[in-house]
């Protein structure tokens, strides 16, 4: 196995259009990352604190500020909006389509940005946070869906992982812009960072106006001719090319097989192997948040400052740069190493870093040496997250569901991510800060995140299937035939869903398992080979006579 990720020699056409389109669509992650990252810096800006304060005095610096409960509300309202937005993504993506769904989502996001930019008091600001969050939630579910349905299987993990790369770039841009405007003594200190988001929205909508709809969505809608044209554009092949016809036939046969097993309502998403996949996806996205990464990007500036580190803004910029750079190894390793080992590696690495940070901060709370150790191992932790759980969680959830319920399931797994995101954003001030009713954990909160990282390792071993190199339809076969996640690495697809459709009626119809169908396909092939051999022998004998 070489070091480079190369297109298989037996795959006709070009992968460049699909890869370029997938990378552009990932740009939507900048909206996600920037909007998430900008609030931490804004909360620490002196002018914003003076403008939005309702009279509360921060005991640490004796200046006007918002109360911990107001801070919690402002940060968490975005996550509340994203939760409901993610749940709404499924009907939008199924009714409008993946492409138009992203355009409409960006429109909702823009309304929220307008409200935040215009605000001079908390009520309008938090309302804007909610609507921006609703738009981000819609986008965050539809983008991996679009990428998974368009990218070639041999590089799908890297393409979908670029969504997380865009999120990290958004976080970095937010830190840079916040750092550039933090000392302004006017409304530009917070309005400029917020209004910059109009540019991101305009770029995304402009691109989506010319990009194609996914061929799998057209198959789902029964529009086979449009599906062929879309796939032709993605693979750079003629619509009558045998390879393109075969790929479309397999997608259609798989979709028909899944529909033959039952409906695709929300209730059906909780049944059978789809229900198992949904539970796995929801837990994966929830645990991604419980690793504590957004504690650093939501409250990092304030936490570093309160820990005695002089320039919390600078440290936030540094951690954001590490976040971006560390994502690149993950995009490579997700295809070369695989999903399972990369997630296991990340979980163990994050666990070690979190416990070191918590232990040193607890033992030496006022030490400059301890502060340096804190910064160093927070940076190591970000490396482990950004190269593993950051991109791979989106990759796995984007490729594990059947077409009939993919939008619904992906919206629910994304909503799980945002639900835990909201819970962490809301509870963190109460967990970390001192005062009546607060836990005052300070650096001990890293014990909490570290423990969840250890849970992540056991979760990956027991429930995450290895899907590297499989088409979305072959992932269905994997879940249908492999009962244990730790056995999935050795799985090799042996069944074509076109063959399934041909023989399904002879082995019990809709109640037959893939194993039963595969056995029947094998018997038919054996019979055909025997008959072919007999026919060849008779013909040869006749010729000799």
ZAKE-732821 format. One record per residue (C-alpha): x, y, z. Coordinates in steps of 0.5 Angstrom, whole numbers. Example, Ala and Ser with C-alpha at 12.3 -4.5 7.8 and 13.67 -1.06 7.14 Angstrom:
BEGIN
LOPA|east|north|up
LOPA|25|-9|16;
LOPA|27|-2|14;
//
This chain:
BEGIN
LOPA|east|north|up
LOPA|0|0|0;
LOPA|3|7|-2;
LOPA|3|13|2;
LOPA|-1|17|-3;
LOPA|-9|16|-4;
LOPA|-10|15|-11;
LOPA|-16|13|-16;
LOPA|-17|6|-17;
LOPA|-14|4|-24;
LOPA|-21|0|-26;
LOPA|-25|6|-24;
LOPA|-27|10|-31;
LOPA|-28|17|-32;
LOPA|-25|23|-27;
LOPA|-26|24|-20;
LOPA|-24|31|-20;
LOPA|-31|34|-21;
LOPA|-34|31|-15;
LOPA|-28|32|-11;
LOPA|-28|40|-13;
LOPA|-36|40|-11;
LOPA|-35|37|-5;
LOPA|-30|41|-3;
LOPA|-34|47|-4;
LOPA|-40|45|-1;
LOPA|-35|44|5;
LOPA|-35|51|5;
LOPA|-41|52|9;
LOPA|-37|49|15;
LOPA|-34|56|16;
LOPA|-41|59|17;
LOPA|-41|53|23;
LOPA|-34|55|26;
LOPA|-34|62|25;
LOPA|-41|63|28;
LOPA|-39|58|34;
LOPA|-32|61|35;
LOPA|-34|69|35;
LOPA|-38|69|41;
LOPA|-32|67|46;
LOPA|-28|73|44;
LOPA|-34|78|44;
LOPA|-36|76|51;
LOPA|-30|78|53;
LOPA|-30|85|49;
LOPA|-30|91|54;
LOPA|-34|95|49;
LOPA|-39|90|49;
LOPA|-39|88|56;
LOPA|-41|96|57;
LOPA|-46|96|52;
LOPA|-50|89|54;
LOPA|-49|89|61;
LOPA|-55|90|66;
LOPA|-51|93|72;
LOPA|-47|86|74;
LOPA|-40|88|76;
LOPA|-35|82|75;
LOPA|-31|81|81;
LOPA|-25|79|78;
LOPA|-24|86|74;
LOPA|-29|90|78;
LOPA|-32|92|71;
LOPA|-39|92|68;
LOPA|-41|85|65;
LOPA|-46|80|63;
LOPA|-48|75|69;
LOPA|-46|68|69;
LOPA|-53|66|67;
LOPA|-54|71|61;
LOPA|-47|69|59;
LOPA|-50|62|59;
LOPA|-56|64|55;
LOPA|-53|68|50;
LOPA|-48|62|48;
LOPA|-53|57|49;
LOPA|-59|60|45;
LOPA|-54|58|38;
LOPA|-54|51|40;
LOPA|-62|51|42;
LOPA|-63|54|35;
LOPA|-58|49|31;
LOPA|-62|43|35;
LOPA|-68|45|32;
LOPA|-65|47|25;
LOPA|-62|40|25;
LOPA|-69|36|26;
LOPA|-72|41|21;
LOPA|-66|39|16;
LOPA|-69|32|14;
LOPA|-76|35|11;
LOPA|-73|41|8;
LOPA|-67|36|4;
LOPA|-73|31|2;
LOPA|-78|36|0;
LOPA|-73|42|-3;
LOPA|-67|37|-5;
LOPA|-60|37|-2;
LOPA|-58|43|-6;
LOPA|-64|48|-5;
LOPA|-64|46|2;
LOPA|-57|49|3;
LOPA|-59|55|0;
LOPA|-66|56|4;
LOPA|-62|54|10;
LOPA|-57|60|9;
LOPA|-62|65|8;
LOPA|-65|63|15;
LOPA|-58|64|18;
LOPA|-57|71|14;
LOPA|-64|73|18;
LOPA|-60|71|25;
LOPA|-54|75|23;
LOPA|-58|81|21;
LOPA|-61|81|28;
LOPA|-55|80|32;
LOPA|-51|86|28;
LOPA|-57|91|29;
LOPA|-57|89|37;
LOPA|-55|94|42;
LOPA|-59|90|48;
LOPA|-59|82|50;
LOPA|-66|80|48;
LOPA|-65|82|40;
LOPA|-58|79|41;
LOPA|-60|72|43;
LOPA|-66|72|38;
LOPA|-61|73|33;
LOPA|-57|68|36;
LOPA|-63|63|36;
LOPA|-64|64|28;
LOPA|-57|64|26;
LOPA|-57|57|30;
LOPA|-63|55|26;
LOPA|-60|56|20;
LOPA|-53|53|22;
LOPA|-57|47|24;
LOPA|-60|46|18;
LOPA|-53|47|14;
LOPA|-50|42|19;
LOPA|-54|36|17;
LOPA|-55|38|9;
LOPA|-48|39|8;
LOPA|-45|32|10;
LOPA|-51|29|6;
LOPA|-49|32|0;
LOPA|-42|30|0;
LOPA|-43|23|2;
LOPA|-48|22|-4;
LOPA|-44|25|-9;
LOPA|-36|23|-7;
LOPA|-33|17|-10;
LOPA|-32|12|-5;
LOPA|-25|11|-5;
LOPA|-24|18|-3;
LOPA|-31|20|1;
LOPA|-28|20|8;
LOPA|-23|25|6;
LOPA|-28|30|2;
LOPA|-33|29|8;
LOPA|-28|30|13;
LOPA|-26|37|9;
LOPA|-33|40|13;
LOPA|-29|39|19;
LOPA|-23|43|16;
LOPA|-28|48|14;
LOPA|-31|49|21;
LOPA|-24|49|24;
LOPA|-22|55|19;
LOPA|-28|58|21;
LOPA|-26|58|28;
LOPA|-19|61|26;
LOPA|-22|66|22;
LOPA|-27|68|28;
LOPA|-21|68|33;
LOPA|-17|73|28;
LOPA|-23|78|27;
LOPA|-24|78|34;
LOPA|-17|79|36;
LOPA|-17|85|31;
LOPA|-23|89|33;
LOPA|-23|87|41;
LOPA|-20|94|43;
LOPA|-25|98|39;
LOPA|-29|103|43;
LOPA|-35|103|39;
LOPA|-40|98|36;
LOPA|-35|96|31;
LOPA|-32|92|36;
LOPA|-37|87|36;
LOPA|-41|89|30;
LOPA|-35|87|25;
LOPA|-34|80|27;
LOPA|-42|79|26;
LOPA|-43|82|20;
LOPA|-37|79|16;
LOPA|-41|73|16;
LOPA|-45|76|11;
LOPA|-39|74|6;
LOPA|-39|67|8;
LOPA|-47|66|6;
LOPA|-46|70|0;
LOPA|-40|65|-3;
LOPA|-44|59|-1;
LOPA|-51|61|-4;
LOPA|-47|63|-10;
LOPA|-44|57|-11;
LOPA|-50|53|-10;
LOPA|-54|56|-15;
LOPA|-49|53|-21;
LOPA|-48|46|-17;
LOPA|-52|40|-19;
LOPA|-57|36|-15;
LOPA|-54|29|-12;
LOPA|-56|23|-17;
LOPA|-58|19|-11;
LOPA|-64|24|-9;
LOPA|-66|24|-16;
LOPA|-66|16|-15;
LOPA|-70|17|-9;
LOPA|-75|22|-13;
LOPA|-76|17|-19;
LOPA|-72|22|-23;
LOPA|-68|17|-27;
LOPA|-66|21|-33;
LOPA|-64|27|-28;
LOPA|-60|22|-24;
LOPA|-56|20|-30;
LOPA|-54|27|-32;
LOPA|-52|29|-25;
LOPA|-48|23|-24;
LOPA|-45|24|-31;
LOPA|-43|31|-29;
LOPA|-40|28|-23;
LOPA|-36|23|-26;
LOPA|-35|26|-33;
LOPA|-37|20|-37;
LOPA|-43|20|-42;
LOPA|-50|18|-39;
LOPA|-50|12|-44;
LOPA|-43|9|-41;
LOPA|-43|2|-38;
LOPA|-40|4|-32;
LOPA|-45|10|-30;
LOPA|-51|6|-32;
LOPA|-48|0|-27;
LOPA|-47|5|-22;
LOPA|-54|8|-22;
LOPA|-57|1|-23;
LOPA|-54|-1|-16;
LOPA|-56|5|-13;
LOPA|-63|4|-15;
LOPA|-63|-3|-14;
LOPA|-61|-2|-7;
LOPA|-66|4|-6;
LOPA|-72|-1|-8;
LOPA|-69|-7|-4;
LOPA|-69|-2|2;
LOPA|-76|0|1;
LOPA|-79|-7|0;
LOPA|-77|-8|7;
LOPA|-81|-3|10;
LOPA|-83|5|10;
LOPA|-78|11|11;
LOPA|-82|14|17;
LOPA|-79|17|23;
LOPA|-82|11|27;
LOPA|-78|6|22;
LOPA|-72|10|23;
LOPA|-72|7|30;
LOPA|-73|-1|28;
LOPA|-68|-6|25;
LOPA|-61|-5|23;
LOPA|-63|2|21;
LOPA|-65|3|29;
LOPA|-58|0|31;
LOPA|-54|5|26;
LOPA|-59|11|29;
LOPA|-57|10|36;
LOPA|-49|9|34;
LOPA|-50|15|30;
LOPA|-53|19|36;
LOPA|-48|17|41;
LOPA|-42|18|36;
LOPA|-44|25|35;
LOPA|-46|26|43;
LOPA|-40|24|45;
LOPA|-36|28|40;
LOPA|-39|34|44;
LOPA|-37|31|51;
LOPA|-30|31|49;
LOPA|-30|38|51;
LOPA|-27|41|45;
LOPA|-33|47|45;
LOPA|-31|48|52;
LOPA|-24|51|49;
LOPA|-27|55|43;
LOPA|-34|58|47;
LOPA|-30|60|54;
LOPA|-23|59|52;
LOPA|-21|66|52;
LOPA|-25|67|59;
LOPA|-22|61|62;
LOPA|-15|62|60;
LOPA|-15|69|63;
LOPA|-18|67|69;
LOPA|-13|62|70;
LOPA|-8|68|70;
LOPA|-6|67|63;
LOPA|-5|75|61;
LOPA|-7|74|54;
LOPA|-13|70|53;
LOPA|-14|72|46;
LOPA|-7|70|43;
LOPA|-8|63|46;
LOPA|-15|62|43;
LOPA|-12|64|36;
LOPA|-6|59|37;
LOPA|-11|54|39;
LOPA|-15|55|33;
LOPA|-9|55|28;
LOPA|-7|48|31;
LOPA|-14|46|30;
LOPA|-14|48|23;
LOPA|-7|45|22;
LOPA|-8|38|26;
LOPA|-14|37|21;
LOPA|-10|35|15;
LOPA|-7|29|18;
LOPA|-14|26|19;
LOPA|-16|27|12;
LOPA|-11|23|10;
LOPA|-11|18|15;
LOPA|-19|17|15;
LOPA|-17|13|8;
LOPA|-11|10|9;
LOPA|-12|8|16;
LOPA|-19|7|17;
LOPA|-25|10|21;
LOPA|-24|5|27;
LOPA|-17|6|29;
LOPA|-17|13|28;
LOPA|-23|14|33;
LOPA|-19|9|38;
LOPA|-13|13|37;
LOPA|-16|20|38;
LOPA|-20|18|44;
LOPA|-14|15|48;
LOPA|-10|21|46;
LOPA|-15|26|49;
LOPA|-16|22|55;
LOPA|-9|22|57;
LOPA|-8|30|55;
LOPA|-15|32|59;
LOPA|-13|28|65;
LOPA|-6|31|65;
LOPA|-9|38|65;
LOPA|-14|37|70;
LOPA|-8|34|75;
LOPA|-3|39|74;
LOPA|-8|45|75;
LOPA|-11|42|81;
LOPA|-5|41|84;
LOPA|-1|47|82;
LOPA|-7|52|81;
LOPA|-3|59|82;
LOPA|3|56|79;
LOPA|6|59|72;
LOPA|9|53|70;
LOPA|2|50|71;
LOPA|-1|55|66;
LOPA|5|53|61;
LOPA|3|46|62;
LOPA|-4|47|61;
LOPA|-3|51|55;
LOPA|1|45|52;
LOPA|-3|40|53;
LOPA|-9|43|51;
LOPA|-6|44|45;
LOPA|-4|37|44;
LOPA|-11|35|46;
LOPA|-14|39|40;
LOPA|-9|36|36;
LOPA|-12|29|38;
LOPA|-19|32|37;
LOPA|-18|35|30;
LOPA|-14|29|27;
LOPA|-19|24|29;
LOPA|-26|25|32;
LOPA|-27|32|29;
LOPA|-27|30|22;
LOPA|-29|22|23;
LOPA|-35|23|27;
LOPA|-38|27|21;
LOPA|-35|22|16;
LOPA|-38|16|19;
LOPA|-45|19|20;
LOPA|-45|21|13;
LOPA|-44|14|10;
LOPA|-48|9|15;
LOPA|-55|10|13;
LOPA|-60|7|7;
LOPA|-62|12|2;
LOPA|-69|12|4;
LOPA|-68|14|11;
LOPA|-61|18|10;
LOPA|-64|25|11;
LOPA|-68|23|17;
LOPA|-63|19|21;
LOPA|-57|24|19;
LOPA|-61|30|22;
LOPA|-63|26|28;
LOPA|-55|25|29;
LOPA|-53|32|28;
LOPA|-59|34|33;
LOPA|-56|30|38;
LOPA|-49|33|37;
LOPA|-52|40|38;
LOPA|-57|38|44;
LOPA|-50|36|47;
LOPA|-47|42|45;
LOPA|-53|46|48;
LOPA|-52|43|54;
LOPA|-45|44|55;
LOPA|-45|51|53;
LOPA|-51|52|58;
LOPA|-48|49|64;
LOPA|-40|50|63;
LOPA|-41|57|67;
LOPA|-44|54|73;
LOPA|-39|48|73;
LOPA|-33|52|72;
LOPA|-34|59|76;
LOPA|-35|60|83;
LOPA|-40|64|87;
LOPA|-47|61|90;
LOPA|-50|56|86;
LOPA|-44|54|82;
LOPA|-39|48|82;
LOPA|-33|52|82;
LOPA|-29|46|78;
LOPA|-24|51|75;
LOPA|-19|46|72;
LOPA|-22|40|75;
LOPA|-27|40|69;
LOPA|-22|37|65;
LOPA|-23|31|69;
LOPA|-30|30|67;
LOPA|-28|31|59;
LOPA|-23|26|60;
LOPA|-27|21|63;
LOPA|-32|22|57;
LOPA|-26|21|52;
LOPA|-25|14|56;
LOPA|-32|12|55;
LOPA|-31|14|47;
LOPA|-25|9|47;
LOPA|-30|3|49;
LOPA|-36|6|45;
LOPA|-31|6|38;
LOPA|-29|-1|40;
LOPA|-36|-4|41;
LOPA|-40|0|36;
LOPA|-37|3|30;
LOPA|-36|-1|24;
LOPA|-30|0|19;
LOPA|-33|3|12;
LOPA|-27|5|9;
LOPA|-27|4|1;
LOPA|-34|2|1;
LOPA|-40|5|-3;
LOPA|-46|7|1;
LOPA|-50|1|-2;
LOPA|-44|-4|0;
LOPA|-45|0|7;
LOPA|-52|-3|7;
LOPA|-49|-10|6;
LOPA|-44|-9|11;
LOPA|-49|-8|17;
LOPA|-54|-13|14;
LOPA|-49|-19|14;
LOPA|-44|-17|20;
LOPA|-47|-17|27;
LOPA|-41|-15|31;
LOPA|-37|-8|30;
LOPA|-30|-11|31;
LOPA|-31|-16|26;
LOPA|-32|-11|20;
LOPA|-25|-10|18;
LOPA|-25|-16|15;
LOPA|-31|-15|11;
LOPA|-31|-16|4;
LOPA|-37|-14|-1;
LOPA|-40|-20|-5;
LOPA|-47|-18|-7;
LOPA|-50|-14|-12;
LOPA|-57|-11|-10;
LOPA|-58|-12|-18;
LOPA|-58|-19|-16;
LOPA|-62|-18|-10;
LOPA|-68|-15|-14;
LOPA|-67|-21|-19;
LOPA|-68|-27|-14;
LOPA|-71|-24|-8;
LOPA|-78|-27|-9;
LOPA|-75|-34|-9;
LOPA|-73|-34|-2;
LOPA|-78|-31|2;
LOPA|-79|-24|-1;
LOPA|-79|-18|4;
LOPA|-77|-22|10;
LOPA|-71|-25|7;
LOPA|-64|-23|10;
LOPA|-58|-21|6;
LOPA|-55|-28|8;
LOPA|-61|-32|5;
LOPA|-61|-28|-1;
LOPA|-53|-29|-2;
LOPA|-54|-36|-1;
LOPA|-59|-36|-7;
LOPA|-55|-32|-11;
LOPA|-49|-37|-10;
LOPA|-54|-43|-12;
LOPA|-56|-40|-18;
LOPA|-49|-38|-21;
LOPA|-47|-45|-19;
LOPA|-53|-48|-23;
LOPA|-51|-43|-29;
LOPA|-44|-46|-29;
LOPA|-46|-53|-29;
LOPA|-51|-52|-34;
LOPA|-46|-48|-38;
LOPA|-40|-53|-37;
LOPA|-45|-59|-39;
LOPA|-47|-55|-45;
LOPA|-40|-54|-47;
LOPA|-39|-61|-47;
LOPA|-45|-63|-51;
LOPA|-43|-58|-56;
LOPA|-36|-61|-56;
LOPA|-38|-68|-57;
LOPA|-43|-67|-62;
LOPA|-37|-63|-66;
LOPA|-32|-69|-65;
LOPA|-38|-74|-68;
//
